[in-house]
Amino acid sequence: MSDDKVTSQEHPSIMVDVTRIAQYSKLISQIGQGMNKMKAPLFIRDFSIAYDITSNLLFDVTRRNLRAEHDLEIAESIAYLENARAYLEAHGIKDSADARKRYIPLDPAVIKATSIKNETEALASFLKIKLNEFKMSVEAVKKIAYGDIYLSPDEGM
């Protein structure tokens, strides 16, 4: 089954393989522990690759986040228009627009869609942080290995 045909509501949680960027994250600690300047080109290459991998993962998670947002809106509409009436009748509550709005967060499909939306947002935030971390690592390696020749006149002040 193609991933494009599967909605996020069919999967209880979002899974993204971050093991490839985890191996590059371990290299970051070597920068502050007396990095060998001879390995600077390798570090720059590795962090550039990590940046590329992370940006591709972020693109995928952003796409999933938009789909999850759409799925949440649909679940909320269904809860309001279709599911609320039965719940309100079962609990002896007068059917009104306000009562239907209050039911929406209680609907199981809305709870599930909200959870998926929260997962994708958290994962997108994590990947944005990693993306910035790898970018800063490239700049740090350049500065340590090659001095300030890579800085503009206003940087480093």
N, C-alpha and C positions, 0 to 999 in steps of 0.2 A: 504494500500500500504506500503510495506516495505521500511525503510529508505535507505537500500542498493540499491534499484532500482531507487531511486529518485536522480537525479543529482542536484547539487547546482544551475544550471542555471534555473531549474524549480521553484526555490524559490527566491524571490527578496532579502531576507535578511536572515541572519543566526540567529537563536534564541537558546539560551542556558539558562537554568534555574539556576541562581546563587543565588537564595533566600536562599538556605541552607547554603552557605558559608557566606552570608551577616549576618546571625544571629551570626556566630562565629566571624566575624570581629568586631562586637559590643563589644565582650568580651575583645578585645585587649586593649581598653582604660582603662579597670579596672586594668590592670597590673601596670600602672604608677600612679594610684590613690590610692595607699595604699592597695594592694591586701591582703586579708586574707590568711595567710600561711596555714591555715587548709584546705582551698579549693584548694591548689596546685595540688593534684592528679586529681581533677575534671577538672581544667584548662588544665592540661597536656593531659588528656583524650579528652577533647573537641577540643583542637588544633590539636591533632593527628588525630581525626576523620575529622576535617576540611581539614587537609593536604591530607588525603586519598581521600576525595570527590573532592577536587580541582585537584589532580593529575589525577583522572579519567575523570574529565571534560576537562583537558588539553589534555589528550590522544584523546578524541573525537574531540576536536577542531583541533588538529594537523592532524587528519585523514581528517577532512573536509577541512582543509587548503590545503592538498596535492591534494584532489579532485578538489578544486577550482583552483589550479594552473594548473592542467591538463585541466580543462574546459576552462581556459583562453588561453592556448596554442592552443587548438582546435578552439576556436572562432577567434583567430588571423590568423590561417591558412585559415579558411573559408573566412574571410574578405579579405585576400590577394589573394587567388586563385579564389574565386567565386564572392564576392560582389563588389570588387573594380572596375572591368570593367564597370559595369552598372553605378556606381557613377561617374566615370571619363568621360564616354560618355555623361551622363546627364549634366555635368558641362563644357563640351568642353575642357577637359584636355587630352593631349596626354598620351596614355597608356604606362607606363614604370615601371620598377622595383622600381625606386625611388618614383614615384607617388603612386604606390600600397602600399609601406611602409608608406607613409604619410597618406594614407587613413585609415589604421588600427585603430588608436586611435579614429577615427570618427565613426566607425561602431557601431551601437546600441548594438549588441551582445557582442562586446569587452568591451564597456563601462559598461554593466551590469556585465560581468564576472570579470572585474577589480574591480568593487565595492564590489562584493562578496569576492574576494581575499583579498582586503584591510580590510574588516570586520573580516574575519577569522584571519588575522595577528594581528589586534588590540586586538581581544579577546584572542588570544594566549599570547600576551604580558601581558595583564591584569592578566590572570591566572598564568603566571610565577611569576609575582610580588606577587600575593596572596599566592602562594605556598611558596615563600621565607619568606613572612610575618608570616605565620603560623609556619614555622620551627623556625624562630627567636623567636617567642612567646613561644614556648616550652622551648627553651634554657633560655630565660629570666625568666620564671616561676621557672625553676629548680635552677637558680642562686639565685633568691630572696628567695625562700623557703628553699633551702638546702645549701646555701653558695657556696663556691668554690670547693666543693668536686667532682662536676661533670666536672671540667675543667682539661684539660691536663696541664702539667707543663708550656707550652708555651702560653697558652691562658690567657687572662685577664691582660697581661702586658702592 
